[in-house]
Amino acid sequence: MEEKEIIALLRHKRHDWMNQIQLLQGYATLGKQDRLLLQMEEIKEEAEEERKLLNSDALQFPLWLLSFNWVHKTYRLRYFIRGEVDLSRHDHTLLAYGKRMIEIMDGHIGNEELYEGTCTIYVGGQDTLGLSWEWEGLFHEPERLKERLSEEGFISTIFDSKELSIEMTIE
């Protein structure tokens, strides 16, 4: 990663932190104690997930996840890591699978829609690495999307053309 990219990443992260601080200030000013405490808890949870991601001993996939929402304007992604995981063995594979999944999805989304997703990363049976992706938004040609994902080795389910679930297992 070049210095220019590092500065851009830090700029985006700073912008996000400032937005969160302004939101907290707004709740405090309006006396909305319950919303203030809830927002603070969400910020703490997000910071904890970031900590686990940054401590996963991988470089490329965590960087891709951290910058995802800034790079992909039609998607909003949150991630959760169950337990402490070592992603270093699978760093390149995870990045390749993640990028390929988005490339396939890009062919089946609308330009005016925001697709919200979560990625849960966990250690499965026999020390396999599992990723569970859940996406909400209206998908065009859902059966073709499911077929294309399957051709690439993804296990997917689509509900009512607007909920997409993708499972990945890496040994």
N, C-alpha and C positions, 0 to 999 in steps of 0.2 A: 504494500500500500504506500502510495506516495504522500508527501507532506500535504499536498493540496487536498487529497481525499480525507486525510486525517482531520484537517481543519474543517472541512465540510461536515464530517461526522460530528465533531465537537460542537459546531455551530447549530446543527439540528438538535443535538441533545440539550444544549443550553436553552434553545427555543422551547423545547418540551418542558423543561424544568420551570422556565418563566411562566408558561401557561398554567402549570399546576399551582405555582405560588399565587398567581393572580386569582385563580379559582378559590383557593383557600382564603385569600384576603376578602374576596367577595362574600363568601359564606360568613366569615367573621364579622364583617361590616353590617351585614343584614341580620345578624344574630341567629343564624341558622346553625345552632350548635350540633344538631344531629347530622346534618349534611356535611359540616366541617369534619366531624369525627369519622364519618364514613369515607370521605375523600382522603383523609389522612391514612386511614387503614388501607385503602386501595393503593396509595403511593408506596406505603411500606411493603405491601405484597409484591408490587411491581419491582421494587428495588431488590427484594429477596430473590425473585426469579432471575433478575439480571446478575446478581451475585453468583447464583448457581450456574448460570450459562457461562459467565466469564471464568469460573473455576473449573470448567469441564475439560480443560487441557487441550481444547481444539482452538483453531484460529479462524478458519475461513467460514465455516457454518455459523458460529456465533456472530461474526461480523455481518454476515448476510441477514440473519434474523434481526440484529440490532438496527440495521439500516433499512429493513424491509418496507416499513410504512412511509419512509421518505422517498424511496425509489419507485414503489408501485402505488401510483395515485388512486387506482380503482379498488385497492384492497386495504383492509385494516386487519392486522394480525396481532394477536396476543399469544404468548407462549408460556407454558408451565412445565417445570421439570420435577418429576416425582423422584425424590431422593437425590443423592449425589451420584452423578454419572460421569464417566470418562468417555468423551466423544472423540478423543484424539485419534483412535484407531480407524474411525469412520469419517473423519472430517471431510475428505474429498468426495466420498460417496454421498454423504448427507447433502452437501452442497449441490452436487450434480442432480440428485433425485429432487431436491427442492426446486431448483431452477426448471427442471423438465416438467414437473407437475404444474408450475405456473405457466409455462409455455403452452401446455395442452389446455389448461383452463382458459387462457387468453383467447383461444379460438371459439369459446362458447359463452362469453359474457357480453353484457351490454355496456356501451360506453358511458351511459348516464347513471349507471347503478354502482353503488358501493357494496363491495363484498366483504363481509366481516367474518373473520376466522380465528380459530384457536388451534394451536399445535401443542399437544401434550407429548412429552418425551419421557420414556420410562425404560427400565431394565425388565425384560420379559423372562420367560422360562429359559433355562440353560444359558443364561447370560447373553441372550439376544437383546438387541436394542430395538425398541418399538417406538414408532411415531404415529400418533393419531391426529389427523387433521379434520376439523369440522368447519365447513364454509356455509354461510347463508347469503342468498342472493338468487336472482332469477337466471338460470342457466338455459341457454339455447341448445336445442338438439341434445337433451340429456342422455338419451340412449347411446348416441354416437360418442358423447363425452365419456361415458362409462366404458364403452368399447375401447376407445383410444387409451384411456388410463390402464385398462386391463392388458392391452398389448405391450405396455411398458412395464408390466409387473406390479402395478398398484392394485390393491383390493379396494373397490369403491362401491358405495351405495348412494342412490339419489332418491330423495323423497319429494314428491310433488314439484319437480323441476326447480326447487328453490333451496334445498338442503343437500349438501354434498358431504359425504363422509369418506375419508381416504385413510387406509391403514398401510403402514410400511413396517417391515421387519427386516433387520439387518443382522446377520450372524457374524 
